[in-house]
Amino acid sequence: MAHEELKEALRSQLEGMDVQKVYFYVSDEEARGGGESPYLAVVIRETERPFEERIFDLLDVLQNLPEPVEFLIYTPAEWEELLNEGSDLALKVRDRGEVILEKSS
């Protein structure tokens, strides 16, 4: 499946949800371990849930995608903090990833 089709599927699944921004990132082959999806979606949204429970809000999205996608879900404040701290992953996603969904505040 082409990246464009997967991005469109992600966009259409997440459009109706309360998200502020979604980055789509395709990892380098050498940067990922065996068996992991090369696709990463970083979802920025307000939530009170603990980090490890946030994925449960997106189970319907996960089940309706044509290919596996890794998800990381951050609040806007957490994302900003990661960028300010110079997190390698956050900077790579911001600089090399693509914003596929962004809602104005």
C-alpha positions as a printed Julia matrix, in Angstrom:
105×3 Matrix{Float64}:
   0.0    0.0    0.0
   1.26   3.45  -0.86
   2.03   5.87   1.95
  -0.58   8.26   0.55
  -3.38   5.71   0.93
  -2.37   4.94   4.5
  -2.14   8.65   5.37
  -5.61   9.21   3.93
  -7.0    6.28   5.91
  -5.44   7.69   9.09
  -6.72  11.18   8.35
 -10.27  10.0    7.72
 -10.27   7.86  10.89
  -8.94  10.66  13.12
 -10.84  13.63  11.65
 -13.89  13.17  13.85
 -11.85  12.81  17.02
 -10.71  15.51  19.39
  -7.12  15.78  18.15
  -5.06  18.91  17.68
  -2.37  17.59  15.37
  -1.27  14.29  13.84
   2.2   13.64  12.45
   2.84  10.73  10.09
   6.39   9.44  10.04
   8.0    6.6    8.11
  11.02   5.29   9.97
  14.33   4.42   8.39
  14.91   0.69   7.98
  17.99   0.75  10.23
  16.18   2.75  12.91
  13.57   0.1   13.66
  13.77  -3.38  15.09
  12.56  -6.55  13.43
   8.84  -6.92  12.95
   7.86  -3.41  13.97
   5.77  -1.25  11.71
   7.73   1.36   9.77
   4.81   3.76  10.22
   4.43   6.02  13.23
   1.55   8.35  14.0
   2.14  10.92  16.72
  -1.2   12.21  17.93
  -1.35  15.45  19.9
  -4.51  15.79  21.97
  -5.73  16.83  25.37
  -6.33  13.88  27.66
  -6.35  13.05  31.36
  -5.47   9.4   30.78
  -2.05   8.07  31.79
   0.33   7.71  28.83
   0.09   3.92  28.61
  -3.76   3.98  28.56
  -4.2    6.59  25.82
  -4.09   4.05  23.01
  -7.43   2.66  24.21
  -9.11   5.84  22.93
  -7.92   4.91  19.43
  -8.79   1.21  19.28
 -11.42   1.74  16.59
  -8.87   3.62  14.5
  -6.29   0.85  14.92
  -8.75  -1.81  13.86
  -9.8    0.08  10.72
  -6.38   0.78   9.23
  -5.2   -1.28   6.26
  -1.66  -1.63   7.68
  -0.16  -1.63  11.19
   0.8    1.79  12.53
   2.61   2.53  15.78
   0.91   5.29  17.8
   2.3    7.71  20.36
  -0.2   10.03  21.99
   0.95  13.17  23.77
  -0.76  16.17  25.26
   0.24  19.5   23.69
   2.26  20.36  26.81
   4.1   17.02  26.75
   4.9   17.38  23.05
   6.23  20.9   23.55
   8.34  19.69  26.47
   9.82  16.86  24.38
  10.73  19.32  21.63
  12.24  21.79  24.1
  14.29  19.02  25.73
  15.65  18.01  22.33
  14.13  14.52  22.22
  15.65  12.78  19.18
  12.36  11.12  18.25
  10.25  14.25  18.7
  12.64  16.37  16.64
  12.87  13.73  13.91
   9.08  13.41  13.69
   8.61  17.19  13.67
  11.34  17.8   11.08
  10.96  14.77   8.8
   7.39  13.69   9.4
   4.31  15.11   7.76
   1.42  16.85   9.51
  -1.58  14.99   8.11
  -4.2   16.58  10.33
  -4.23  19.88  12.2
  -7.16  21.59  13.79
  -7.08  25.26  14.58
  -7.69  26.18  18.2
